[in-house]
Amino acid sequence: MTKVVLTQRAGSGYDDEPGKWYHFPKQYLRAAEEAVGDGCLFYEPRRENGRLMYWACATIQSIEPDFQKPDHFYAHLANFLPFPEEVPLRKPDGGFWESKLDRGEDQVSKGAMGVSVRRIPDDEFDLVVRAGYASALLEEVSEKNDDSSPTLYGVAEDQLEFERPVIQQITNRKFRDRVFARQVRNAYDSRCAVTGLQIINGGGRAEMEAAHIRPVAHDGPDSVRNGLALSRTVHWMFDRGLISVDDDYKLLTAKGRLPEGVERFFLPTGEVAVPEDGRYQPNPAFLEWHRENCFKG
């Protein structure tokens, strides 16, 4: 098997569904087929004011032809998980994470960069992934050591904790829940999207939970666009279909089913407060799934 980097940007013209599938032309078929069952990184290029960042990791589950567009294919994804810390193209100490991009004298190879599905060695893949999930990995080591304030020196000493294969780490449910919660919390500034409340407990932690709009058990990805920041009570109502959200981010309620008096805590606008950045706003496809499969209104 082979690991690959998938170049993806908004407005590319390809029929991509971030977190679900990647659309690509035939010229990249062999590399994509070699990567089936293995890991892939997502990279945003410079075009259209791109960020020059690695921003997510996944595994390629299968490849199938695009029957509507000749000589194009879909790579179906599993275990998609964006990075809490996006990783720049260049390493902090100079050079590139992908050695094939380096043409010497700190210059990038434009030819290599122009390859939309490019192979990446296992060790370079692992370094990018560990950089992208660094904070979550620190928390994991901290929990194992029962130390709430890990230092960089402590991480260096506990490096053996990181030796587990990286693909095994990022498919672990506990690890994925931690990363998903961090991303949702940051995107929503630790505020409940329905009540607008930001409650911080005595330990400095936000009393906010990250809710999957389309549950993981029903093929929902661990993407911030499949998440809402909700207080515990609101999360309970959302999971049980007592509330939902329309495509314009208006709050929907199941009349006669809500706990008495709870509506006075909802935002008076009748809306759900979502991030201003469109990259973090709920995906309409996931909202539609919740309305059709969970909502009791």
C-alpha positions in Angstrom: 0.0 0.0 0.0 1.0 3.6 -0.5 0.2 6.8 1.3 -0.7 9.9 -0.8 -1.3 13.6 -0.6 -4.6 14.8 -2.1 -4.7 18.4 -3.3 -8.1 19.9 -2.6 -9.4 23.5 -2.7 -12.8 25.2 -2.6 -14.1 26.1 -6.1 -11.9 23.6 -7.9 -14.7 22.4 -10.2 -14.4 18.8 -9.0 -17.3 17.0 -7.4 -15.6 16.7 -4.0 -17.5 16.1 -0.7 -14.9 16.9 2.0 -14.7 14.0 4.4 -16.7 11.7 2.2 -15.1 11.4 -1.2 -12.4 12.9 -3.4 -13.0 13.4 -7.2 -10.0 13.2 -9.5 -9.0 12.6 -13.2 -7.7 9.3 -14.6 -4.1 10.4 -14.7 -3.9 9.9 -10.9 -5.8 6.6 -10.8 -2.8 4.4 -10.3 -1.5 6.3 -7.3 -5.0 6.4 -5.8 -5.5 2.7 -6.3 -2.2 2.0 -4.6 -3.4 4.0 -1.6 -6.6 2.0 -1.0 -6.6 0.9 2.6 -3.9 3.3 3.5 -3.6 6.9 4.7 -4.0 10.2 2.8 -3.3 13.8 3.6 -5.3 16.8 2.4 -3.4 19.8 1.1 -4.8 23.2 0.1 -2.7 24.8 -2.7 -2.0 28.5 -3.3 -4.6 28.8 -6.1 -7.7 30.9 -5.2 -5.8 32.4 -2.2 -5.2 29.0 -0.8 -3.5 28.6 2.6 -0.6 26.3 1.6 -1.5 24.0 4.4 -2.0 20.3 5.2 -5.4 20.3 6.9 -6.8 16.8 7.4 -6.0 13.1 7.3 -8.1 10.1 6.2 -7.9 6.6 4.8 -8.9 5.7 1.2 -11.6 3.1 1.4 -12.3 2.4 -2.2 -12.2 3.8 -5.8 -15.1 3.8 -8.2 -15.6 5.4 -11.7 -17.6 8.6 -12.2 -20.3 7.3 -14.5 -21.4 10.9 -15.4 -17.9 12.2 -16.3 -15.6 10.0 -18.4 -12.1 9.4 -17.2 -12.8 10.6 -13.7 -13.0 8.7 -10.5 -14.1 9.0 -6.8 -11.9 8.0 -3.9 -14.3 7.1 -1.0 -12.9 8.1 2.4 -13.0 6.7 5.9 -11.6 8.0 9.2 -11.6 11.6 8.0 -10.3 13.9 10.7 -9.2 17.5 10.2 -6.1 18.7 12.0 -6.6 21.0 15.1 -3.4 22.7 14.0 -3.1 23.1 10.2 0.4 22.3 9.1 2.3 24.7 6.8 4.0 23.5 3.6 7.4 24.2 5.1 8.8 22.7 8.3 9.5 25.1 11.2 13.2 24.5 10.9 13.3 24.9 7.2 12.8 22.7 4.2 9.7 20.7 3.3 7.8 17.9 5.0 7.6 16.2 1.5 11.2 15.7 0.4 10.2 15.4 -3.3 9.0 19.1 -3.2 12.5 20.3 -2.4 14.5 21.3 -5.5 17.4 22.8 -3.4 18.2 26.2 -2.0 14.8 26.3 -0.2 13.0 26.4 -3.5 9.9 24.3 -4.1 9.6 22.1 -7.2 6.6 23.4 -9.1 6.4 20.2 -11.1 6.0 18.1 -8.0 3.6 20.6 -6.5 1.4 20.4 -9.7 0.7 16.7 -9.0 -2.7 16.6 -7.4 -2.4 13.0 -6.1 1.2 12.5 -5.1 2.8 9.6 -3.2 4.5 10.4 0.2 6.8 8.1 2.2 5.5 6.6 5.4 8.0 8.6 7.6 7.1 11.9 6.1 3.4 11.2 6.3 3.8 10.4 10.0 5.6 13.6 10.7 2.9 15.7 9.1 0.2 13.8 11.0 1.9 14.2 14.3 2.4 17.9 13.7 -1.3 18.3 12.9 -2.5 16.4 15.9 0.3 17.6 18.3 -2.0 19.1 20.9 -4.2 15.9 21.1 -1.1 13.7 21.3 0.1 15.9 24.2 -3.2 15.3 26.0 -3.0 11.6 25.4 0.5 11.4 26.9 -0.6 13.7 29.8 -3.5 11.4 30.6 -1.3 8.3 30.6 1.1 10.1 33.0 -1.7 11.7 35.1 0.0 15.0 34.5 -2.3 17.9 33.7 0.5 20.2 32.6 2.9 18.4 30.2 6.0 20.2 29.1 7.9 19.8 25.9 10.6 18.2 27.9 8.2 15.7 29.3 6.9 14.9 25.8 10.4 14.2 24.6 10.9 11.8 27.5 7.6 10.0 26.8 8.3 9.7 23.0 7.7 6.0 23.3 4.0 6.7 23.8 4.0 8.0 20.2 5.5 4.9 18.6 2.1 3.3 18.1 1.4 3.3 14.3 -0.1 6.7 13.5 -3.0 5.2 11.5 -3.9 3.1 14.5 -3.9 6.2 16.7 -6.1 8.4 14.5 -8.7 5.6 14.1 -9.0 5.2 17.9 -12.5 6.5 19.0 -11.3 8.2 22.1 -8.6 10.1 20.3 -11.0 11.1 17.5 -13.6 12.3 20.0 -10.9 14.5 21.7 -9.9 16.1 18.4 -13.5 16.6 17.2 -14.4 18.2 20.5 -11.4 20.6 20.4 -12.2 21.7 16.8 -15.9 22.3 17.6 -15.1 24.1 20.8 -12.6 26.4 19.0 -14.9 27.1 16.1 -17.8 28.1 18.4 -15.7 29.9 21.0 -16.9 27.5 23.6 -20.5 28.8 23.3 -23.6 26.8 23.0 -25.0 27.4 19.4 -28.6 27.3 20.7 -28.5 29.3 23.9 -25.4 31.5 23.2 -24.1 30.8 26.7 -20.5 30.3 27.5 -20.2 28.7 30.9 -16.8 28.0 32.3 -16.5 25.7 35.3 -14.2 26.2 38.3 -11.5 24.2 36.5 -11.5 26.6 33.6 -13.2 24.2 31.2 -16.1 25.1 29.1 -19.4 23.4 29.9 -20.0 22.7 26.3 -20.3 19.4 24.4 -19.5 18.7 20.7 -22.5 17.1 19.1 -22.4 15.2 15.8 -25.2 16.3 13.5 -25.1 13.0 11.7 -24.0 10.4 14.2 -20.8 8.4 13.7 -22.9 5.3 14.0 -24.8 6.5 10.9 -21.7 7.3 8.8 -21.2 10.8 10.1 -17.6 12.2 9.9 -15.6 13.7 12.7 -15.6 17.0 10.8 -16.4 20.4 12.4 -19.0 20.8 9.6 -20.8 17.8 11.1 -20.7 19.4 14.5 -22.5 21.8 16.8 -21.4 23.2 20.1 -24.2 22.5 22.6 -24.8 22.6 26.3 -25.5 19.2 27.8 -29.3 19.7 28.0 -29.5 21.0 24.5 -27.3 18.2 23.3 -29.7 15.7 24.8 -32.6 17.4 23.1 -30.8 17.5 19.7 -29.9 13.8 19.9 -33.5 12.9 20.6 -34.9 14.9 17.8 -36.7 17.4 20.0 -34.9 20.2 18.2 -33.2 20.5 14.8 -31.8 23.2 12.4 -32.9 24.3 8.9 -30.6 25.2 6.1 -30.8 28.9 7.1 -29.7 28.0 10.6 -33.1 28.6 12.1 -33.9 26.5 15.2 -36.7 24.0 14.7 -38.6 22.6 17.7 -40.9 19.7 18.1 -44.0 21.3 19.5 -45.4 19.8 22.7 -42.3 17.7 23.3 -39.8 20.1 24.8 -39.2 20.2 28.6 -41.3 22.9 30.2 -39.7 26.3 30.2 -36.6 25.3 28.3 -37.4 27.6 25.3 -36.7 30.7 27.4 -33.0 29.8 27.2 -32.9 29.8 23.4 -31.5 32.7 21.4 -34.4 35.3 21.0 -33.7 35.5 17.3 -34.8 32.0 16.8 -31.5 31.3 15.1 -28.6 29.0 15.8 -25.3 30.8 16.2 -22.8 29.3 13.8 -19.2 30.4 13.0 -18.8 33.3 10.5 -16.1 31.3 8.6 -17.9 29.2 6.1 -15.3 26.4 6.4 -16.7 25.7 9.9 -20.4 26.1 9.4 -22.7 23.1 9.4 -22.9 21.3 6.1 -26.5 21.4 4.8 -26.4 17.7 3.9 -25.8 16.7 7.5 -28.6 19.1 8.7 -30.9 17.6 6.2 -30.0 14.1 7.4 -30.9 15.1 11.0 -34.2 16.6 10.0 -35.2 13.6 8.0 -34.0 10.9 10.4 -34.0 12.3 13.9 -36.3 15.3 14.2 -39.7 14.7 15.7 -41.3 17.9 14.6 
